[in-house]
Amino acid sequence: MEAVVLDIDGTLLESDATDDALYFRAVRQVLGNVKLRTSWGMYTQFTASGILTEILCDNAINVTPQTIAAVRECFVASVGNYISVRGPFTEVPGARAFVEALRNSAVHRVAYATGGWYGAAKLKLSTATFPVEGVPLSTSDDHSQRQGIMLHALQQLDGPFESVTEEGNRERATGNSFLFPFLGSHQAPPQGAMVLDGVTVPLQYLRSFPVKS
């Protein structure tokens, strides 16, 4: 069996720019005119919760579950309002058929893994008529770091797998894997994992990890 884990914004849906704008608008609606870094690349976490934590720290605001929940709820509501006015986000050509083919395949298991929040992700997928029932959805609600999000997606797929293919928007990440971060040469892999093609891979999920572009 092969596991295929798909990001959403910019991979399945043409939603990157709008998602970014709605996110930062929600941050300022809840927190006020806080200081933001000049680009996404200036943040280190690349998830909704992770970036918000960095914004709070940059502005000397306490990081609390209540604050994160307030921004999340504002953002999800903004996505819902956007869709109600503008309609569903546009599918990346062929993406829906690709997901359906994977879901119906006898040799593949498919999951979604996004750095966004669950409520917004499910809303974007469902209104764009992507399959959501029976396809695991791992998000920033599950973990603040992308490696944790990826691992949560794989846990829901019940491996092990012969291979894991991950497809996502690499513009916001470094290295040749979107969700598995590179380990520095001075670092040893965690117990129960190994480094293949520069990425940390838990042994219980797979026997090989061909990184596909």
C-alpha positions as CSV (number, residue, x, y, z in Angstrom):
1,M,0.0,0.0,0.0
2,E,1.1,3.6,-0.7
3,A,0.0,6.5,1.4
4,V,-0.6,9.8,-0.3
5,V,-0.9,12.9,1.9
6,L,-2.2,16.1,0.2
7,D,-2.1,19.7,1.3
8,I,-5.1,21.8,0.5
9,D,-4.4,25.5,-0.2
10,G,-2.5,25.8,-3.5
11,T,-2.4,22.1,-4.0
12,L,-6.1,21.1,-4.3
13,L,-7.7,24.6,-4.2
14,E,-6.7,28.0,-5.6
15,S,-7.1,29.5,-2.2
16,D,-3.6,30.6,-1.1
17,A,-3.8,34.4,-1.5
18,T,-7.4,34.7,-0.1
19,D,-6.5,32.4,2.8
20,D,-3.5,34.5,3.7
21,A,-5.5,37.7,3.6
22,L,-8.3,36.3,5.7
23,Y,-5.9,34.9,8.2
24,F,-4.1,38.2,8.9
25,R,-7.4,40.1,8.9
26,A,-8.7,37.8,11.6
27,V,-5.5,38.2,13.6
28,R,-5.9,42.0,13.6
29,Q,-9.6,41.9,14.2
30,V,-9.0,40.0,17.4
31,L,-5.7,41.3,18.5
32,G,-5.7,44.9,17.2
33,N,-3.0,46.5,15.1
34,V,-0.3,44.0,16.0
35,K,3.1,44.0,14.4
36,L,3.5,41.4,11.6
37,R,6.6,40.1,10.0
38,T,7.2,41.2,6.4
39,S,6.6,37.8,4.8
40,W,5.4,34.3,5.5
41,G,9.0,33.2,5.1
42,M,10.0,35.2,8.2
43,Y,7.9,32.8,10.4
44,T,9.3,29.4,11.3
45,Q,6.3,27.2,12.0
46,F,4.2,27.5,8.8
47,T,0.9,26.5,10.5
48,A,-2.0,28.7,11.6
49,S,-1.4,27.9,15.3
50,G,2.4,28.1,15.0
51,I,2.4,31.5,13.2
52,L,-0.1,32.9,15.7
53,T,2.1,31.9,18.6
54,E,5.0,33.7,17.0
55,I,2.8,36.8,16.4
56,L,1.7,36.8,20.0
57,C,5.3,36.5,21.2
58,D,6.5,39.2,18.8
59,N,3.9,41.5,20.4
60,A,4.5,40.5,24.0
61,I,0.9,39.0,24.2
62,N,0.4,36.0,26.4
63,V,-0.1,32.8,24.4
64,T,-3.3,31.3,25.8
65,P,-5.8,28.7,24.5
66,Q,-8.5,31.4,24.7
67,T,-6.6,33.8,22.5
68,I,-5.8,31.2,19.9
69,A,-9.5,30.0,19.9
70,A,-10.7,33.6,19.4
71,V,-8.5,34.1,16.3
72,R,-9.4,30.7,15.0
73,E,-13.1,31.3,15.3
74,C,-12.8,34.6,13.7
75,F,-10.9,33.2,10.8
76,V,-13.2,30.2,10.2
77,A,-16.2,32.6,10.3
78,S,-14.4,34.8,7.7
79,V,-13.8,31.9,5.4
80,G,-17.5,31.0,5.7
81,N,-18.6,34.5,4.9
82,Y,-16.2,34.6,1.9
83,I,-17.6,31.4,0.5
84,S,-21.2,32.5,1.1
85,V,-20.6,35.7,-0.9
86,R,-18.1,34.5,-3.6
87,G,-18.9,30.8,-3.8
88,P,-16.5,27.9,-3.3
89,F,-12.8,28.1,-3.9
90,T,-11.8,27.1,-7.4
91,E,-10.4,23.6,-7.8
92,V,-6.9,23.2,-9.1
93,P,-7.6,21.5,-12.5
94,G,-7.9,17.8,-12.0
95,A,-7.5,17.8,-8.3
96,R,-10.9,16.5,-7.3
97,A,-10.7,13.6,-9.8
98,F,-7.2,12.8,-8.5
99,V,-8.5,12.6,-4.9
100,E,-11.4,10.4,-5.9
101,A,-9.2,8.1,-7.8
102,L,-6.9,7.7,-4.8
103,R,-9.9,7.1,-2.5
104,N,-11.2,4.3,-4.8
105,S,-7.8,2.8,-5.4
106,A,-7.0,-0.7,-4.1
107,V,-3.3,0.2,-3.6
108,H,-3.5,3.7,-2.2
109,R,-4.7,5.4,1.0
110,V,-5.2,9.1,1.0
111,A,-5.4,11.8,3.6
112,Y,-5.4,15.6,3.8
113,A,-2.8,17.4,5.9
114,T,-2.8,21.2,6.2
115,G,-1.2,23.8,8.3
116,G,-4.6,25.5,8.5
117,W,-7.4,25.0,11.0
118,Y,-9.9,22.2,10.8
119,G,-13.1,24.2,10.5
120,A,-11.9,26.2,7.6
121,A,-10.2,23.3,5.9
122,K,-13.3,21.1,6.0
123,L,-15.5,24.0,4.8
124,K,-13.3,24.7,1.9
125,L,-13.1,21.1,0.8
126,S,-16.8,20.3,1.3
127,T,-18.1,23.4,-0.5
128,A,-15.8,22.6,-3.4
129,T,-17.2,19.0,-3.4
130,F,-14.0,17.2,-2.5
131,P,-14.6,14.0,-0.6
132,V,-14.4,14.5,3.2
133,E,-16.2,11.5,4.5
134,G,-13.7,8.6,5.0
135,V,-10.7,10.7,4.2
136,P,-8.6,11.7,7.2
137,L,-8.1,15.4,7.7
138,S,-5.1,16.4,9.8
139,T,-4.8,20.1,10.7
140,S,-3.2,22.8,12.9
141,D,-5.9,21.9,15.5
142,D,-4.0,18.6,15.9
143,H,-0.5,19.9,16.1
144,S,1.2,23.3,15.8
145,Q,4.1,21.9,13.8
146,R,4.0,20.4,10.3
147,Q,5.8,17.2,11.2
148,G,3.2,16.6,13.9
149,I,0.4,17.2,11.4
150,M,1.9,14.8,8.9
151,L,2.4,12.1,11.6
152,H,-1.2,12.5,12.7
153,A,-2.4,12.0,9.1
154,L,-0.3,8.8,8.8
155,Q,-1.6,7.5,12.2
156,Q,-5.2,7.8,10.9
157,L,-4.3,5.8,7.8
158,D,-3.1,2.8,9.8
159,G,0.2,1.9,8.1
160,P,2.8,0.5,7.5
161,F,3.1,1.6,3.9
162,E,5.5,0.6,1.1
163,S,5.9,4.4,0.4
164,V,4.6,7.7,1.4
165,T,4.0,10.5,-1.1
166,E,3.4,14.0,0.1
167,E,2.2,16.8,-2.2
168,G,2.0,20.4,-1.0
169,N,2.9,24.0,-1.7
170,R,6.6,24.2,-1.2
171,E,6.9,28.0,-1.5
172,R,6.4,28.3,2.3
173,A,8.8,25.6,3.3
174,T,12.4,24.7,2.8
175,G,14.0,21.4,1.7
176,N,12.4,18.8,-0.5
177,S,9.6,17.8,1.8
178,F,6.7,20.0,2.8
179,L,5.8,18.5,6.1
180,F,8.8,16.5,7.2
181,P,11.5,19.1,8.2
182,F,15.2,18.5,7.5
183,L,17.4,17.4,10.3
184,G,20.7,19.2,10.6
185,S,23.8,17.0,10.1
186,H,24.6,17.3,13.8
187,Q,21.3,15.9,14.9
188,A,20.5,12.2,15.3
189,P,17.1,11.0,14.3
190,P,14.7,10.3,17.1
191,Q,14.4,6.8,18.5
192,G,12.3,4.6,16.2
193,A,13.0,6.8,13.1
194,M,15.5,7.1,10.4
195,V,16.6,9.8,7.9
196,L,15.8,9.0,4.2
197,D,16.3,11.6,1.5
198,G,17.0,14.2,4.1
199,V,13.7,13.7,6.0
200,T,12.8,12.1,9.3
201,V,10.6,9.1,8.9
202,P,9.0,7.0,11.7
203,L,9.8,3.4,11.1
204,Q,6.4,2.1,12.0
205,Y,4.8,3.9,9.0
206,L,6.9,2.9,6.1
207,R,9.8,1.0,4.7
208,S,10.8,3.5,2.0
209,F,10.2,7.2,1.4
210,P,10.6,8.2,-2.3
211,V,10.3,12.0,-2.3
212,K,8.3,13.0,-5.4
213,S,8.2,16.4,-7.0
